[in-house]
Amino acid sequence: MKHRMIVAGLAGLAALSLVGCSVGSEVDDATSTGVPDTSDPSASTDASTGTDSGYTLTPKDLDGDGLITVGFAQVGAESGWRTANTDSYKEYFVEENGFKLVFADANQDADKQKQDVRDLISQGVELIDLAPVTDSGWEPVLQEAKDAGIPLIISDRQLSVPEDLYLTYFGGDMRAEGDRVVDWIKSYAADQGITDPINVVHLQGTMGSSAQKGRSEALSVGAPANDWNVVYEQTGEFTQAKGQEVMESFLQQGKDFNVIYSENDDMTYGAIDALVAHGLDPKDYIIASFDGNKSAVQMVVDGTIDVIGECDPLLGPQVGELIKQAAAGETIAKITYSTEGLIDSTNAADKVTTAFGS
């Protein structure tokens, strides 16, 4: 258990303070943090230029009303992150900023979301922003949008589709997020002199989403590389209720563990609720989460959660700026990653004042 295994001070982690997610900011030099930087070195802003992708559609005001009508195909409302993400679009894509928004909520149903995009095409929106539930089966739908002359942006979660089917991707680098958290756990265990085997409970997100794939891949590579044991692995579907259900199921099996690697804050809340319900103290475990909701950051301040891999939900204004640049004829990158960092005891008190959600 975490606190009973700790024998060293926190000095080795005092330098762990990375900036939050914002386009254009720079990640602190990894050598000063004590955590190796295993992310793509190009991942802070422009990962590639789209000049040779074969995609020529650009956003335009086709009906002459002075606005660009954006159809936003959203995943759902499964988490605090998603709610904040939706709110950022609804608050930004308004007439005052030169836009009109048509919103579609897939309720985490991949098939419904494909139909949502087809409905947006039939409505004649002037641009589609797609935050995909999963990353498979999208080529026919994206081709339909392209054939209809409607530019399409992918946001939040990436798709494995040809580059000539979309204008740009904007959002997080999910694998790099996971790598940073894995490296933090490795450094933390070393600095605390933890010699007990690292046994990990892995709560996965919605299977097939790029967020789940990237964060899961980081652990699937990092665990054997560090001689860790993943003793339990199951999807909690990015929801608090499912996270609690899965954790309760695991606890009933009575296996030993000392680390929880949970792929979003909502599942982390559920896992913590399950621990408490079983008479266990969450502070006795190393708990790693992702996103950075205000409540989760406060739990870092309180010592319940140990580290959070940041992921910025407030994409609306940033996507809007990319649309304006493309509409003005500027060349934009094919992929733009948000610059992301970590939240731990060294910076949580500052981060909680600006964190999203409640």
C-alpha positions in Angstrom: 0.0 0.0 0.0 1.2 3.5 -0.9 1.9 5.2 2.4 3.2 2.1 4.2 5.7 1.5 1.3 7.0 5.1 1.2 10.4 5.5 2.9 11.9 8.5 1.1 11.0 12.2 0.9 9.3 14.1 -1.9 12.3 16.0 -2.9 12.9 13.9 -6.0 9.5 15.0 -7.3 9.7 18.7 -6.5 10.6 19.6 -10.0 7.6 17.8 -11.5 5.5 20.8 -12.8 4.3 20.8 -16.4 2.2 23.4 -18.1 -1.4 22.8 -18.8 -3.1 22.2 -22.2 -3.0 25.2 -24.5 -2.0 25.6 -28.1 1.2 27.6 -28.6 2.6 27.1 -25.1 5.7 25.0 -24.6 6.3 22.0 -22.4 9.0 22.4 -19.8 12.3 20.7 -20.6 11.8 17.0 -19.6 15.2 16.8 -18.1 14.2 19.3 -15.4 11.1 17.3 -14.4 12.6 14.0 -13.5 10.2 12.4 -15.9 11.5 11.3 -19.3 9.8 12.8 -22.3 8.6 9.8 -24.4 6.1 11.8 -26.5 6.5 12.6 -30.1 8.9 15.6 -30.2 6.6 17.3 -32.7 3.5 16.8 -30.6 3.3 20.3 -29.0 1.7 22.0 -31.9 2.0 21.2 -35.6 2.7 17.5 -36.1 2.5 17.6 -39.9 1.5 20.0 -42.6 -1.4 19.1 -44.8 -0.3 20.7 -48.0 0.1 17.3 -49.8 -2.8 15.4 -48.3 -5.0 15.8 -51.4 -7.7 17.6 -49.3 -8.8 20.9 -51.0 -12.1 21.8 -49.2 -12.0 25.0 -47.1 -14.6 26.5 -44.9 -16.9 29.1 -46.6 -20.0 31.1 -46.0 -22.0 29.5 -48.8 -25.4 31.0 -48.1 -24.2 34.5 -47.7 -25.6 35.1 -44.2 -22.2 36.2 -42.9 -21.8 33.1 -40.8 -20.2 29.7 -41.1 -22.7 27.0 -40.0 -20.8 24.3 -38.1 -22.3 20.9 -37.4 -20.8 19.4 -34.3 -21.1 15.6 -34.0 -20.4 15.1 -30.3 -19.7 11.8 -28.5 -22.2 12.2 -25.7 -22.2 13.4 -22.1 -20.5 10.6 -20.4 -18.2 12.6 -18.2 -17.4 16.0 -16.8 -14.7 16.4 -19.5 -17.3 15.9 -22.2 -19.8 18.3 -20.7 -17.1 21.0 -20.5 -16.1 20.2 -24.1 -19.7 20.6 -25.3 -20.1 23.9 -23.4 -17.0 25.3 -24.9 -18.5 24.8 -28.4 -21.9 26.1 -27.5 -20.4 29.2 -25.9 -18.0 30.0 -28.8 -19.8 29.0 -32.0 -22.3 31.9 -31.9 -23.1 34.8 -34.3 -20.9 37.2 -32.4 -17.9 35.1 -33.4 -19.1 34.5 -37.0 -20.7 31.1 -36.6 -23.9 29.2 -36.2 -23.9 25.8 -34.5 -25.9 22.7 -35.2 -25.3 20.2 -32.4 -25.8 16.4 -32.5 -25.3 14.2 -29.5 -24.5 10.5 -30.2 -25.1 9.3 -26.7 -21.9 7.2 -27.0 -23.5 5.2 -29.8 -21.1 4.9 -32.8 -23.8 3.9 -35.2 -26.0 6.8 -34.2 -23.1 9.2 -34.6 -22.5 8.0 -38.2 -26.2 8.8 -38.9 -25.8 12.1 -37.1 -23.0 13.1 -39.5 -25.2 12.0 -42.5 -28.0 14.1 -41.1 -25.7 17.1 -40.9 -24.7 16.6 -44.5 -28.4 16.5 -45.5 -29.0 19.7 -43.6 -26.3 21.5 -45.7 -24.1 22.7 -42.9 -21.0 24.5 -44.1 -18.4 22.6 -42.0 -18.6 19.4 -39.8 -16.6 18.9 -36.6 -16.5 15.3 -35.6 -15.5 14.0 -32.2 -15.7 10.3 -32.9 -17.1 7.7 -30.4 -14.8 5.1 -31.9 -12.1 5.2 -34.6 -13.5 2.5 -37.0 -15.9 2.5 -40.0 -15.7 6.1 -40.8 -14.3 6.2 -44.3 -17.6 5.9 -46.2 -19.2 8.7 -44.1 -16.2 11.0 -44.4 -16.3 10.4 -48.2 -19.9 11.4 -48.3 -19.1 14.7 -46.6 -16.3 15.3 -49.0 -18.5 14.5 -52.0 -21.0 17.0 -50.7 -18.3 19.7 -50.6 -18.5 20.0 -46.8 -15.1 20.4 -45.0 -14.6 18.2 -42.0 -12.5 18.6 -38.9 -11.7 15.8 -36.5 -11.4 16.9 -32.9 -10.6 15.3 -29.5 -10.1 11.7 -30.8 -8.2 10.8 -33.9 -9.3 8.5 -36.7 -7.3 6.0 -38.8 -8.5 7.3 -42.2 -6.7 8.6 -45.3 -5.6 12.3 -44.9 -7.6 13.3 -48.0 -10.8 12.7 -46.1 -10.5 15.5 -43.6 -9.1 19.1 -43.2 -7.3 18.8 -39.9 -7.2 17.1 -36.5 -7.1 19.1 -33.3 -6.9 17.6 -29.8 -4.7 15.6 -27.4 -2.0 13.1 -28.1 -3.5 10.2 -26.1 -0.5 7.9 -26.3 1.9 10.7 -25.1 -0.6 11.4 -22.2 -0.3 7.8 -21.1 3.5 7.7 -21.5 3.8 10.7 -19.2 1.7 9.1 -16.5 3.5 5.8 -16.8 6.9 7.6 -16.5 5.6 9.5 -13.5 4.6 6.3 -11.7 8.0 4.8 -12.4 9.8 7.9 -11.1 7.5 8.1 -8.0 8.1 4.5 -7.1 11.9 4.9 -7.4 12.0 8.2 -5.5 9.9 6.7 -2.7 12.1 3.6 -2.4 9.1 1.3 -3.1 10.5 -2.2 -3.5 7.2 -4.1 -3.4 6.0 -5.5 -6.7 3.9 -2.9 -8.7 0.5 -4.5 -9.2 -1.8 -2.4 -11.4 -5.6 -2.2 -11.7 -6.3 -0.8 -15.2 -9.7 0.8 -15.8 -10.0 1.3 -19.6 -12.2 3.9 -21.3 -14.6 3.3 -24.1 -13.1 0.4 -26.1 -12.0 1.4 -29.6 -11.8 5.2 -28.9 -8.4 6.8 -29.6 -8.3 8.0 -26.0 -8.6 4.4 -24.7 -6.2 3.0 -27.3 -3.5 5.6 -26.6 -3.7 5.5 -22.9 -4.0 1.7 -22.8 -1.0 1.3 -25.2 1.2 3.3 -22.9 0.5 1.0 -20.0 0.7 -2.2 -22.1 4.2 -1.1 -23.2 5.2 0.5 -19.9 4.1 -2.3 -17.5 6.4 -5.1 -18.9 9.2 -2.7 -19.5 9.2 -1.8 -15.7 8.3 -5.4 -14.5 4.9 -4.3 -13.3 1.9 -6.7 -13.1 -1.4 -5.7 -14.6 -3.7 -7.8 -12.3 -7.0 -6.6 -13.6 -8.1 -4.8 -16.8 -11.6 -4.0 -17.9 -13.5 -1.1 -19.5 -15.3 1.3 -17.3 -16.7 3.1 -20.4 -15.5 6.5 -19.1 -18.3 6.7 -16.6 -18.3 7.0 -12.8 -21.0 4.3 -12.4 -19.3 1.8 -14.6 -15.9 2.6 -13.0 -17.4 1.8 -9.6 -19.0 -1.4 -10.8 -15.8 -2.7 -12.3 -13.7 -1.8 -9.3 -16.2 -3.5 -7.0 -16.1 -6.6 -9.1 -12.3 -6.7 -8.9 -12.2 -6.1 -5.1 -14.5 -9.1 -4.6 -11.7 -11.3 -6.2 -9.3 -10.4 -3.4 -6.2 -9.8 -5.4 -3.3 -7.6 -4.2 -2.7 -4.3 -5.9 -1.1 -1.0 -5.1 -1.7 1.1 -8.3 -4.9 2.2 -10.0 -4.4 3.4 -13.6 -7.8 4.9 -14.6 -8.2 6.4 -18.1 -10.4 9.3 -17.0 -11.5 11.2 -13.8 -15.0 9.9 -13.8 -13.9 6.3 -13.6 -11.4 7.3 -10.9 -14.3 8.7 -8.8 -16.1 5.4 -9.2 -13.0 3.4 -8.2 -12.5 5.6 -5.1 -16.1 5.1 -4.1 -15.7 1.4 -4.4 -12.6 1.4 -2.2 -14.4 3.4 0.4 -17.4 1.2 0.3 -15.1 -1.8 1.0 -13.5 -0.1 4.0 -10.3 0.7 2.2 -8.4 4.0 2.3 -7.8 5.4 -1.2 -4.7 7.1 0.1 -3.0 3.7 0.6 -2.8 3.3 -3.2 -1.1 5.1 -6.0 -3.9 6.5 -8.1 -3.3 7.8 -11.6 -6.1 9.5 -13.5 -6.6 11.5 -16.8 -8.3 14.8 -17.8 -8.0 17.3 -14.9 -11.6 18.1 -13.7 -11.6 20.5 -10.8 -12.9 17.9 -8.4 -10.1 15.5 -9.4 -7.4 18.2 -9.1 -8.8 19.0 -5.6 -8.3 15.3 -4.8 -4.7 15.7 -5.8 -4.4 18.6 -3.3 -6.0 16.4 -0.7 -3.7 13.5 -1.4 -6.3 11.0 -2.7 -5.3 11.1 -6.3 -1.6 11.1 -7.0 -1.2 12.2 -10.6 -3.4 13.3 -13.5 -2.5 13.3 -17.1 -4.0 16.6 -18.4 -6.3 16.7 -21.3 -7.9 20.0 -22.3 -11.7 19.9 -23.0 -12.0 23.6 -24.0 -11.5 23.0 -27.7 -14.2 25.2 -29.1 -12.3 28.5 -29.4 -9.2 26.8 -30.6 -11.0 24.9 -33.3 -12.8 28.1 -34.2 -9.5 29.9 -34.8 -8.3 27.1 -37.1 -11.6 27.4 -39.1 -11.1 31.1 -39.4 -7.5 30.6 -40.6 -8.5 28.0 -43.2 -11.4 30.2 -44.4 -8.9 33.1 -44.9 -6.8 30.9 -47.1 -4.0 30.1 -44.6 -2.4 26.7 -44.7 -3.0 24.9 -41.4 -1.3 21.8 -40.0 -2.9 18.4 -40.8 -2.5 17.6 -37.1 -2.3 20.0 -34.2 -1.8 18.5 -30.7 -2.6 20.4 -27.5 0.4 20.9 -25.3 -0.3 18.8 -22.2 1.3 18.2 -18.9 0.9 16.5 -15.5 -0.8 17.5 -12.3 0.6 16.2 -9.0 1.4 17.5 -5.5 3.8 20.0 -6.9 1.3 22.1 -8.9 -2.2 21.0 -8.0 -2.9 23.9 -5.6 -2.3 26.3 -8.5 -4.1 24.1 -11.1 -7.3 23.8 -9.1 -8.0 27.5 -9.4 -8.2 27.2 -13.2 -9.4 23.6 -13.7 -12.5 23.0 -15.8 -15.8 21.6 -14.3 -16.7 21.6 -10.7 
